[in-house]
Amino acid sequence: MARKPNVYKRCDCPDQNWPKKNGCSHSWSYNRTNDKGSRTRATIPESVGVTQAQAQAVLDGMALDAAPEPVERNLTFRQWAADWLRRRRAKEVSVSRYEQAIRLHLNPHWGRKRLRAIKKAEVEAWVQGMEANERIANSTAEGHWKVFKMVIKDALQNGKILANPTYEVDGPYVGKTTSYVFTPEECWAIYDAFPERYRPIPMLGFACGTRQGEAFGVCEDVIDSNKRLLTVRRQVLRATESGYKPLLVDRIKTSPRLNTKDAPMAPYLLEALEEHMERYPPLATETVLWEHKRRFNDCKRGTANALFWTPYSNVMCRNYFNDRLWKPALRKLGIKDEEGNLPTFHDLRHTFISTCLHNGIPEHTVAAWVGDSVEELRRTYSHLLKDHADTHGAVAARLTGRPQPSLIGIAA
């Protein structure tokens, strides 16, 4: 097998490998064998100002008999970001977030900038600016940074740039996120404060640990009254293909790794759901039978009887729920976190998981109920697992301690 050639320079510049200002202005070269078997010296286009390792990486990514393509001089970040976004095959929610980050934040800053002209120092200054901007949350800045890195890395892999300006650049600082844990009294106060038609929704959060979209997507066919099990297999999503209209989709967040999950239903939850279906009969609605790596418009359709509807005859969506139901109930009850912010629906899921772990339910059992992996559960709730040293440590110490001497042996 032919061996890749090594890049080199024929100049005598003292700063060949790491050109500084007013340093080496020569391109990197390599020895190329043509079709006739003759060796000729070839130059890597646009390799002035890059390190030897970067030039070698460009050469290693080419076929043995191919010549490197010149970098497009006038290709802007806006143009390549649009091309990158068209090729994404991630979940609709993820693609929507990518598009929003590019349109609202990245393009205003980098859109007119030529890709090959973006320098590491500019990227570092941009990151520091996001950290200093009080109007941008740390988690939001981290999202912008991740999308920017993906676009730049894709440009590098497709030969649009020769050097990665994000290399060895630390992203925005993201502090430790804290979640609010509701007390049992607060959970039931929220239940009582909700309109009767929507009371089971928060109960699904603190009694089964469902995500918000999964609670909205509960249908009649996933409730097993005999086994007292709730099978979570659908969620309500808003897709760009449907003009952000809420859709009932046969998919949960962890698809395709996990298509369904079963959670035990407490007697009070089962009773509340049965009473709800008697007073407000479920309505048939169209569902998207999602297939992995396929867009919603290309998927087949099915039907299911959804439990929760808005007054506008649409399946429940987060905008209506949060603005009309959730936030008013919390403001009425005066429930706030330490910083004075309103807890989110996801904090009900956090409350369920924390309560289960804190009371000794095995982590693999809790992970199966909520649809997370054990590793993710350990990473997120490690502080609760450490608390088990107090609750279970004494039992482990008693079981592994030195056996007490037998009274029969002493008497003998």
N, C-alpha and C positions, 0 to 999 in steps of 0.2 A: 504494500500500500504506500502510495506516495506520501511524503512528509510535507507538512506545511512549511513554507519558507519563513525566515525571520526578517523582521523589519530592521532597517539600519539607516544611518545617514553618512554621507561622504564628506560632510563639511567638518571644519575644525572648530566650530563654535563651542565654547566651554560649557554652555548651558543647553545641551541637546535634549536631555531627558525631561527637564521641567522648565520650559521656556518662561522667562520672566519678561517684564516690560523692557523693550529694546534688546531682547535676547536673541535666540536663534530664530531665524525667519525662513528656514528651509523645511521642505516637506519630507516625510518619511518615504523610504523606498524599499523595494524587495526584488529578489531575482525571480523572474517568471520564465517558464519554459513554454515556447510557442508550439503550434501544431507540427512544425518541422523538426522539433527537437532541439532547437537553438535556444540558448539562455539569453534573455534580455533583461535589462533593468527597467522596472516599472515603478511609477510613483503613485502613492495613495492620494487621491484628490482631497483637497480641503483638510490636510493633515498638519498644517502649520499651527503651532500653539498647543498641540495635544501631546500627551506623554507617550513614551514608548509602549507602555502597557495598553493604552487606549488604541494606538495604531495597530498593535498586534491583535487586539480583540476584533477590530474591523476586518483584518486579513483572515483571521481564523474562522470568521463567519461566512466566508465566501467559498464557492466551489473551487476546486484546484485549477480548473482551466478558465475561470472567469476573472474578469477585471472589475475592480470596484466601481460602483456608479458614483458619479459626482453628487454631492449634497445639493439639494434644491436651495438656492440662495434666498429666494423671496417667500418661502413657505412660512406662513404665520401660524401662531399658536391657535388662533380661532379656526383656521382652515383644517388643521390636523385634528383638533379636538372634535370638530363636527364629524370628520371621517372616522375617528375612533369611536364616537358615540353610536354611529350607525352600525358598527360591527359588534356591539355588545349583545350577548345572549344571556345576560343575567336575569334575575327576577324583575318583574315590571316595577316593583317598588324601588329596587336598587337602581335601575336605569333611570327612573324618574328623579331620584336624588342626584344622580350624576348630572343629568341635564340641568337641574336647578342650580347645582353648584357651578357648573360651567357658565350658564347664562347670567346668573346674578352676581357672581363673585370672581371667577377666573377670567372670563373674557373682558370685563371692564379693566382689569389690571394687566393681563398678559395678551389680550386678543390681538392687538396690532403688532405685537413684538414678533420679530422673525425667530423661528425656532433656533437656528444656528447662532443667534446673537444673545440668547439667554445665558447669563453667566452665573457662576456659583455665588458670587458676592451679592448679586441682585436677589437671588432666591433666599439667602440668609437674611437680608434686610427685610424682605417681604414677610418671612416667618416672624421676625421680631416685631414687625408692625402689627401683625395679627394678635400677637400676645399682648401688646400694649394697648390695643383697641378695646375699651371697656364694653363697646356695643356688640362685640363678637364673643360668644361663649367659647370656652376652651374646647368643648366637644364639637362645636361648629367649625372652629378653626382646624381641628384635627381632620374633619371630613373633607374640607377644602384641600388640605395637604395631601390626603390619600388620593383624591381624584387627580390632582396635579401630577403627583408622582407616577400614576398609572399612564397618563397621557404621555409624559416625557419618556418613560421606559418603553412604551410602544413605539415612539418615534425613533428611539435608539435601535430597537430590534429590527425595525424596517428600514434602517439605513438613512433616515432623514437627518440625523445628527450623528456626529462622531464621538461626542463626549456627553456624559450625563451630568447636567448641572446640579442635580439633587444628590449626587454621590457624597456620602459622609456628611450630609446636612441633617441636623437634628430637627425633627418636626416640632410643632407647637407643644408647649407643656400642657399636659392634661392632668388635672388633679384627681384625686380619688373620689369617685362618685359615691354618694350615700343615698340610700333608699329609705323611705318612711315606712315604719312598721306600725300598722293600725292595732289598737287594742280591740278586744272582742266587743267592748261597749261601743267603740267608734264604728266598727263594722255594722253592728245592728242598728245604730243610730242612722247611718247612711241608708240602710235598707228601709227604715221607717220613713225617712225624709223623701225618698224617691216616689214619683207617681206610681200608683198600683200597677199600671200596665208595664212598667219597666223595672220593677223591683228585683226580679230574678237575675238581672244582668250583673249588678255588683256582687250578688251572692255567688254567682259562678266564679268570680274572681277570688274571693276569700275562702270559698269552700272547696274549690277544685283547682285553683291556680291557673285558670285559663288566661290567655292573652286577650286583649280587648277585641281584636278582630275575630278571634275564635269564639268569644262569648256572643258576639253579634251573629255568627254563623250557625248557632245551634238550631237544629231542625228536629222534627218529630221522630225521625227514624234513628236517631243516635241515642235515645233514652231507653235504657233497659230497666224497666221497673222491677223485674224479678231478681236480677243480679245486682241491682242498684249500681249500675255502671253508666258512665257517660263516655261515649266514644267520640273523641274530637277528630274530625276529618275535614272540616270546612272552615273557611274564614271569609270575611268581607274585605275586599280590596278595591281600591280606586285605580284604574289603569288609564294610561294615556290614550290607548287605542279606543276606549269608549268615551273619551272626553271627560275623564275623571268621574264618571258615573259609578257609584258603588256596585260591585258585582259580587255575587255569591260564588265562590270558587272551591272546587273539591281539592283543596291543598292546604297544608299547614306550613308554618314557617320553616320547619326543618326538612321539608321535601327536597329531594327525593330520598334522603337518608332515612326518613321516617315519615310514612304516609298517614298513619293514624296513631292515636294514643288513647288508652283507657284510664279513666280516673274514677275512683269510688265516689259515690254520691251519698252525702249524709242524709238521714231521714228527713230533716227539715228542708233540704234542697229539693229532694224528690217530691215532697208534699207541695212545695211552692210552685214547682214546674207543672205538676198535674193540675193544680188549682188555676194556674195561669192559662193553660190550654183549654180548660173548661170555660173560662170567662172570655178569653180572646183566642178563638180557634186559629191554628196556624194557617197561613196562606201559601198556596202553591206559587213558586217562583222558579225562574230559570237559573240553572247552575252551569258553570263552566267546568267541563271535565278535563282538567288540566293534564297536559303531557309534558314531560321534562324537555326543556330547551325548545318549546314551541310557544308562539305568541297566542294570546287569548283568542284573537280572531280566527286562528287556524285550528282551534280545539273544538271538539264536539260539545253539544249541549245536552243537559239533562234537566230533571225537575226535582224539587224537594219542597217540603212544607216548612217554611221558616217561621220561627216563633216571634221574632221581634221586627216591628215595622215602624217607620216614622209616620206622622200624620199625612205626609205627602205620598203615601202608598209606595215608598221605597224601602228597601232593606235598611236596617239601622247602619249609620255611618258615624265615624268618629267626630266629624264637625258638629252634627246635630247633638250627639250624645254629650260631648264635652261642654259645648256652649249653652245648651238648653237644660241639661239634666245634671251632669256631674259637678261642674263648678258652682252653680247656684246652691246645690245641696251642701257642699263643703263650706261655702261662705255662710250659709244659714246656720250651720253647726259650729262655725268658728274653728274648723280643723286646719291647722297650718303646721309646716315643719319648723325647724329651729331658725331658719332664715326668713320666715314669714311667707313662704311660697305654698301654693296649694299642692298637696300630693296628687299623683297621677293614678289612673286606673291600674297601671303596671305595678304600683306599690301594693295593690291587693294581692297580686301574684307573689310578690316578694314576701308579703305577710304570711301567706299560706306555706311557702317553702321554709321560711324561717321558723314558723311554729312547728312544722313537722320535724325539722332537723333538731331543733332545740329540745324536743321531747323524745328524742332517741329513735325515731323511725329511720331505718337504714337508708343511707344516701342513694343506693342503687334503686330502692323502691320509690323514693321521692323523684328521682330522675326519670323513671319510667312513667310516673303519673303526669309530670309536667312536660315531658318530651325533650328534656335536656340530656346531654351526656354526663356521665359521672365526673369526667375531667372538668367540664364547664361548671358543674355544681360545686366542685371543690375549689375552683378558682374564684368563684363569686362569693361563696358562703364559707370560706375557710375559717373566718373568725368564729362562726357558730360551731364548726366541727372541733375547734380547739377547746370550746367550752365543755365538750364531752369528757375532758380530762377530769373535771370535777364530778360529773354525774356517773361516769362509768369507770373512772380510774380506781376508785375504791374497790369495785367489784373485781377488776383485773388484779389488783394487789392481793386481795384475799385468795383468789384462785391460784396465784403463782407463788404465794408465800411458803415459807418452810413449814412442813407438816408438823402438827403438834404431836409430841410423844404419846404413844398409846398407854393408857392406864393399866391395861392388862400386862403389858411387858414390864412396867415398873413394879407391879405387885409380884411378879414372878421373881 
